Amino acid sequence: MARNSEFIEFVKDQLAPLGPIVSRRMFSGAGIYCDGVIFALILRDTLYFKVDDGNRSAYQAEGLSPFSYQAGGRPVEIGAYWRVPERLFDDPDEMVAWARAALAAGGRARVKKKGRRRGKP
């Protein structure tokens, strides 16, 4: 667990230019939030950013795919979170640019979710 905590702190430091970054434990990892919006997950020392139609093409261009895991002997895909390209850890400015796009995706998802709660289409 110590290694995971160190990685979470490292990621929070890299994403600090976005604003106040908060991590909350979830499942076997952590959710990463900025201004109350979840935009990233850390699972097994791997960083995943929130993805939607606004930023998915960048991940596809990198040859990446959504987060997935095995359940009941079959793969389960979570299309809303995609693995961050490893090269971003060596380029803090680009990491923050991708994180801004993920934060925007998280904001859009939050608006959609609130709309559904009120019975809006």
Secondary structure as UniProt FT lines:
FT   HELIX           2..15
FT   HELIX           16..18
FT   STRAND          21..26
FT   TURN            27..28
FT   STRAND          29..34
FT   TURN            35..36
FT   STRAND          37..43
FT   TURN            44..45
FT   STRAND          46..50
FT   TURN            53..55
FT   HELIX           56..61
FT   TURN            62..63
FT   STRAND          66..71
FT   TURN            72..73
FT   STRAND          74..83
FT   HELIX           86..90
FT   HELIX           92..117
FT   TURN            118..119
//
